[in-house]
Amino acid sequence: MTSDTAGPLTILENRLDLSLHSSTRLPAGCYLARLAAGSRRTMAGALDVMAQEMSQGHRDAQTFPWEKLTYAHVQLLRASLAKRYAPATANKMLAALRGVLKECWRLGKISVEELHRACDVRPVKGSRTPKGRALSNEELYLLSWHCGSHRNRALIALLAGTGLRRAEACALTWGDLVDAQPLSFLHVRGKGGKLRIVPVPASVEHCLVSSLKVGQCEDRIFRGSPGNIWTMLRQASFAAGISPVSPHDLRRTYATNLLAGGVSLPRVQALMGHASPKTTAAYDRSTLVAVSEDVKRVIP
């Protein structure tokens, strides 16, 4: 912890009763159990960071007495997070905290008035340069050419052509690919188990069928883990001589291409499985791409 935040937060150690009870393990566990598997690890890490900060490193998410937090504690924590993290990261951590406090209320550990008071803190304001990028057609070609195998080439085509998350791609089975006219489509199980239907461009379907061995309906299309996809893309980026590419960059490429092509924001939101159109809009890199092209045209 930095020296400028240690002073104010030290009072939390003195004001909170940090004695261990088996029931103190419940709120964080209940909150994390409500999340999709892809979000659980991120939020668990956020809760651990906050618990350690508020207890001077003595407690983690499962042993911290969340029900003893007051508005003053949360306000001090917000100020500390605002200094240490980007606004989006700090607000995500505060969202995790609110989720645990709601579980404290559901478990009867705090009243609804205590819940509202503790959660009544403003979001952290500010913005930073958006993470990630959309790939150009040339970069996609180079990435596919240097990815090392037909399987990897098919995976890149799928991610860039359907906007799937890497965990969604790993969970696909051949039964999820439905052959139809004019376009085939995928049944995709997204975050929270939500099912959505995503059209599959003919070029992507051809790449899948021609590059992979088609199995039974229950057979997975891609064998491997989401981590393997991340590693493969980084290695292919290095071999292709382009900036590092993440799986989400291919998802941003999909959203950018659709929005630049005139597809409405609500439709792109539905295709990507986002709960909010603001999330989808944040994936759009079309303005940055257009500006870059203008600069290259005017200043060779």
Contacts in CASP RR format, 6 or more apart in sequence:
PFRMAT RR
TARGET T0000
AUTHOR 0000-0000-0000
METHOD contacts of the structure
MODEL  1
MTSDTAGPLTILENRLDLSLHSSTRLPAGCYLARLAAGSRRTMAGALDVM
AQEMSQGHRDAQTFPWEKLTYAHVQLLRASLAKRYAPATANKMLAALRGV
LKECWRLGKISVEELHRACDVRPVKGSRTPKGRALSNEELYLLSWHCGSH
RNRALIALLAGTGLRRAEACALTWGDLVDAQPLSFLHVRGKGGKLRIVPV
PASVEHCLVSSLKVGQCEDRIFRGSPGNIWTMLRQASFAAGISPVSPHDL
RRTYATNLLAGGVSLPRVQALMGHASPKTTAAYDRSTLVAVSEDVKRVIP
1 9 0 8 1.000
1 53 0 8 1.000
1 56 0 8 1.000
2 83 0 8 1.000
2 84 0 8 1.000
4 83 0 8 1.000
5 53 0 8 1.000
5 79 0 8 1.000
5 80 0 8 1.000
5 83 0 8 1.000
5 84 0 8 1.000
8 76 0 8 1.000
8 79 0 8 1.000
8 80 0 8 1.000
9 53 0 8 1.000
9 54 0 8 1.000
9 56 0 8 1.000
9 76 0 8 1.000
9 77 0 8 1.000
9 80 0 8 1.000
10 56 0 8 1.000
11 76 0 8 1.000
12 54 0 8 1.000
12 55 0 8 1.000
12 56 0 8 1.000
12 73 0 8 1.000
12 76 0 8 1.000
13 55 0 8 1.000
13 56 0 8 1.000
13 58 0 8 1.000
15 73 0 8 1.000
16 54 0 8 1.000
16 55 0 8 1.000
16 65 0 8 1.000
16 68 0 8 1.000
16 69 0 8 1.000
16 73 0 8 1.000
17 65 0 8 1.000
17 68 0 8 1.000
18 55 0 8 1.000
18 58 0 8 1.000
18 59 0 8 1.000
18 64 0 8 1.000
18 65 0 8 1.000
20 63 0 8 1.000
23 107 0 8 1.000
23 109 0 8 1.000
24 62 0 8 1.000
24 63 0 8 1.000
24 64 0 8 1.000
24 65 0 8 1.000
24 66 0 8 1.000
24 67 0 8 1.000
25 62 0 8 1.000
25 63 0 8 1.000
26 103 0 8 1.000
26 107 0 8 1.000
27 66 0 8 1.000
27 67 0 8 1.000
27 100 0 8 1.000
27 101 0 8 1.000
27 103 0 8 1.000
27 104 0 8 1.000
27 107 0 8 1.000
27 109 0 8 1.000
28 44 0 8 1.000
28 47 0 8 1.000
28 61 0 8 1.000
28 62 0 8 1.000
28 64 0 8 1.000
28 66 0 8 1.000
28 100 0 8 1.000
28 103 0 8 1.000
29 61 0 8 1.000
29 62 0 8 1.000
29 103 0 8 1.000
30 103 0 8 1.000
30 106 0 8 1.000
30 107 0 8 1.000
31 43 0 8 1.000
31 47 0 8 1.000
31 96 0 8 1.000
31 99 0 8 1.000
31 100 0 8 1.000
31 102 0 8 1.000
31 103 0 8 1.000
32 40 0 8 1.000
32 43 0 8 1.000
32 44 0 8 1.000
32 47 0 8 1.000
35 43 0 8 1.000
35 192 0 8 1.000
36 190 0 8 1.000
36 191 0 8 1.000
36 192 0 8 1.000
36 193 0 8 1.000
37 167 0 8 1.000
38 167 0 8 1.000
38 191 0 8 1.000
39 191 0 8 1.000
42 92 0 8 1.000
43 92 0 8 1.000
43 96 0 8 1.000
44 61 0 8 1.000
45 61 0 8 1.000
46 92 0 8 1.000
46 93 0 8 1.000
46 96 0 8 1.000
47 61 0 8 1.000
47 64 0 8 1.000
47 96 0 8 1.000
47 97 0 8 1.000
47 100 0 8 1.000
48 60 0 8 1.000
48 61 0 8 1.000
49 93 0 8 1.000
50 61 0 8 1.000
50 77 0 8 1.000
50 81 0 8 1.000
50 93 0 8 1.000
50 96 0 8 1.000
50 97 0 8 1.000
51 59 0 8 1.000
51 60 0 8 1.000
51 61 0 8 1.000
51 63 0 8 1.000
51 64 0 8 1.000
52 58 0 8 1.000
52 59 0 8 1.000
52 60 0 8 1.000
53 77 0 8 1.000
53 80 0 8 1.000
54 64 0 8 1.000
54 69 0 8 1.000
54 73 0 8 1.000
54 77 0 8 1.000
55 64 0 8 1.000
59 65 0 8 1.000
61 100 0 8 1.000
66 97 0 8 1.000
66 100 0 8 1.000
66 101 0 8 1.000
66 104 0 8 1.000
67 104 0 8 1.000
67 109 0 8 1.000
67 110 0 8 1.000
69 97 0 8 1.000
69 101 0 8 1.000
69 118 0 8 1.000
70 114 0 8 1.000
70 117 0 8 1.000
70 118 0 8 1.000
71 117 0 8 1.000
71 118 0 8 1.000
71 120 0 8 1.000
71 121 0 8 1.000
73 118 0 8 1.000
74 94 0 8 1.000
74 97 0 8 1.000
74 118 0 8 1.000
74 119 0 8 1.000
74 121 0 8 1.000
75 121 0 8 1.000
77 94 0 8 1.000
77 97 0 8 1.000
78 90 0 8 1.000
78 94 0 8 1.000
78 121 0 8 1.000
78 122 0 8 1.000
78 124 0 8 1.000
81 89 0 8 1.000
81 90 0 8 1.000
81 93 0 8 1.000
81 94 0 8 1.000
81 124 0 8 1.000
82 90 0 8 1.000
82 124 0 8 1.000
84 90 0 8 1.000
85 93 0 8 1.000
86 128 0 8 1.000
87 123 0 8 1.000
87 124 0 8 1.000
87 125 0 8 1.000
87 126 0 8 1.000
87 127 0 8 1.000
87 128 0 8 1.000
88 128 0 8 1.000
90 124 0 8 1.000
91 123 0 8 1.000
91 124 0 8 1.000
94 121 0 8 1.000
94 123 0 8 1.000
94 124 0 8 1.000
98 119 0 8 1.000
101 110 0 8 1.000
101 115 0 8 1.000
101 118 0 8 1.000
101 119 0 8 1.000
102 115 0 8 1.000
104 110 0 8 1.000
104 115 0 8 1.000
105 111 0 8 1.000
105 112 0 8 1.000
105 114 0 8 1.000
105 115 0 8 1.000
110 118 0 8 1.000
130 282 0 8 1.000
130 285 0 8 1.000
132 246 0 8 1.000
132 248 0 8 1.000
132 249 0 8 1.000
132 252 0 8 1.000
132 285 0 8 1.000
133 243 0 8 1.000
133 249 0 8 1.000
133 252 0 8 1.000
133 285 0 8 1.000
133 288 0 8 1.000
134 249 0 8 1.000
134 252 0 8 1.000
134 253 0 8 1.000
134 255 0 8 1.000
134 256 0 8 1.000
134 257 0 8 1.000
134 285 0 8 1.000
134 286 0 8 1.000
134 288 0 8 1.000
134 289 0 8 1.000
135 143 0 8 1.000
135 160 0 8 1.000
135 245 0 8 1.000
135 249 0 8 1.000
135 250 0 8 1.000
135 253 0 8 1.000
136 289 0 8 1.000
139 240 0 8 1.000
139 242 0 8 1.000
139 245 0 8 1.000
140 156 0 8 1.000
140 160 0 8 1.000
140 253 0 8 1.000
142 240 0 8 1.000
142 241 0 8 1.000
142 242 0 8 1.000
143 156 0 8 1.000
143 233 0 8 1.000
143 236 0 8 1.000
143 237 0 8 1.000
143 240 0 8 1.000
143 242 0 8 1.000
143 245 0 8 1.000
144 153 0 8 1.000
144 156 0 8 1.000
144 157 0 8 1.000
145 240 0 8 1.000
146 236 0 8 1.000
146 239 0 8 1.000
146 240 0 8 1.000
146 241 0 8 1.000
147 153 0 8 1.000
147 156 0 8 1.000
147 232 0 8 1.000
147 233 0 8 1.000
147 236 0 8 1.000
148 236 0 8 1.000
148 239 0 8 1.000
150 211 0 8 1.000
150 212 0 8 1.000
151 211 0 8 1.000
151 212 0 8 1.000
151 222 0 8 1.000
152 232 0 8 1.000
152 236 0 8 1.000
153 207 0 8 1.000
153 211 0 8 1.000
154 207 0 8 1.000
154 208 0 8 1.000
154 211 0 8 1.000
154 212 0 8 1.000
155 169 0 8 1.000
155 222 0 8 1.000
155 229 0 8 1.000
155 232 0 8 1.000
156 233 0 8 1.000
156 236 0 8 1.000
156 250 0 8 1.000
157 203 0 8 1.000
157 204 0 8 1.000
157 207 0 8 1.000
157 208 0 8 1.000
158 164 0 8 1.000
158 169 0 8 1.000
158 204 0 8 1.000
158 207 0 8 1.000
158 208 0 8 1.000
159 166 0 8 1.000
159 169 0 8 1.000
159 229 0 8 1.000
159 247 0 8 1.000
159 250 0 8 1.000
159 251 0 8 1.000
159 254 0 8 1.000
160 250 0 8 1.000
160 253 0 8 1.000
160 254 0 8 1.000
161 200 0 8 1.000
161 201 0 8 1.000
161 204 0 8 1.000
161 250 0 8 1.000
161 254 0 8 1.000
162 186 0 8 1.000
162 188 0 8 1.000
162 198 0 8 1.000
162 199 0 8 1.000
162 200 0 8 1.000
162 201 0 8 1.000
162 204 0 8 1.000
162 254 0 8 1.000
163 198 0 8 1.000
163 250 0 8 1.000
163 251 0 8 1.000
163 254 0 8 1.000
163 255 0 8 1.000
163 271 0 8 1.000
163 272 0 8 1.000
164 172 0 8 1.000
164 186 0 8 1.000
164 188 0 8 1.000
164 198 0 8 1.000
164 251 0 8 1.000
165 190 0 8 1.000
165 191 0 8 1.000
165 247 0 8 1.000
165 248 0 8 1.000
165 251 0 8 1.000
166 226 0 8 1.000
166 227 0 8 1.000
166 229 0 8 1.000
166 230 0 8 1.000
166 247 0 8 1.000
167 226 0 8 1.000
168 188 0 8 1.000
168 189 0 8 1.000
168 190 0 8 1.000
169 221 0 8 1.000
169 222 0 8 1.000
169 229 0 8 1.000
170 220 0 8 1.000
170 222 0 8 1.000
170 224 0 8 1.000
170 225 0 8 1.000
170 226 0 8 1.000
170 229 0 8 1.000
171 189 0 8 1.000
171 220 0 8 1.000
172 186 0 8 1.000
172 188 0 8 1.000
172 220 0 8 1.000
172 221 0 8 1.000
172 222 0 8 1.000
173 217 0 8 1.000
173 218 0 8 1.000
173 219 0 8 1.000
173 220 0 8 1.000
173 221 0 8 1.000
174 214 0 8 1.000
174 215 0 8 1.000
174 216 0 8 1.000
174 217 0 8 1.000
174 218 0 8 1.000
174 219 0 8 1.000
174 221 0 8 1.000
175 187 0 8 1.000
175 217 0 8 1.000
175 218 0 8 1.000
176 186 0 8 1.000
176 187 0 8 1.000
176 188 0 8 1.000
176 221 0 8 1.000
177 184 0 8 1.000
177 186 0 8 1.000
177 200 0 8 1.000
177 205 0 8 1.000
177 208 0 8 1.000
177 221 0 8 1.000
178 184 0 8 1.000
178 185 0 8 1.000
178 186 0 8 1.000
178 187 0 8 1.000
183 199 0 8 1.000
183 200 0 8 1.000
183 201 0 8 1.000
183 202 0 8 1.000
184 199 0 8 1.000
184 200 0 8 1.000
184 202 0 8 1.000
184 205 0 8 1.000
185 197 0 8 1.000
185 198 0 8 1.000
185 199 0 8 1.000
185 200 0 8 1.000
186 197 0 8 1.000
186 198 0 8 1.000
186 200 0 8 1.000
187 195 0 8 1.000
187 197 0 8 1.000
188 195 0 8 1.000
188 196 0 8 1.000
188 197 0 8 1.000
188 198 0 8 1.000
189 195 0 8 1.000
190 196 0 8 1.000
190 273 0 8 1.000
191 273 0 8 1.000
194 273 0 8 1.000
196 270 0 8 1.000
196 271 0 8 1.000
196 273 0 8 1.000
198 271 0 8 1.000
199 271 0 8 1.000
200 208 0 8 1.000
208 221 0 8 1.000
212 221 0 8 1.000
212 222 0 8 1.000
226 247 0 8 1.000
229 247 0 8 1.000
230 246 0 8 1.000
230 247 0 8 1.000
233 244 0 8 1.000
233 245 0 8 1.000
233 246 0 8 1.000
233 247 0 8 1.000
233 250 0 8 1.000
234 244 0 8 1.000
234 245 0 8 1.000
234 246 0 8 1.000
236 245 0 8 1.000
237 243 0 8 1.000
237 244 0 8 1.000
237 245 0 8 1.000
238 244 0 8 1.000
251 272 0 8 1.000
251 283 0 8 1.000
252 283 0 8 1.000
252 285 0 8 1.000
254 272 0 8 1.000
255 268 0 8 1.000
255 272 0 8 1.000
255 280 0 8 1.000
255 283 0 8 1.000
255 284 0 8 1.000
256 283 0 8 1.000
256 284 0 8 1.000
256 285 0 8 1.000
256 286 0 8 1.000
256 289 0 8 1.000
258 267 0 8 1.000
258 268 0 8 1.000
258 271 0 8 1.000
259 265 0 8 1.000
259 268 0 8 1.000
259 284 0 8 1.000
259 286 0 8 1.000
260 286 0 8 1.000
260 289 0 8 1.000
265 277 0 8 1.000
265 280 0 8 1.000
265 281 0 8 1.000
266 277 0 8 1.000
268 280 0 8 1.000
269 276 0 8 1.000
269 277 0 8 1.000
269 279 0 8 1.000
269 280 0 8 1.000
272 280 0 8 1.000
272 283 0 8 1.000
274 280 0 8 1.000
END
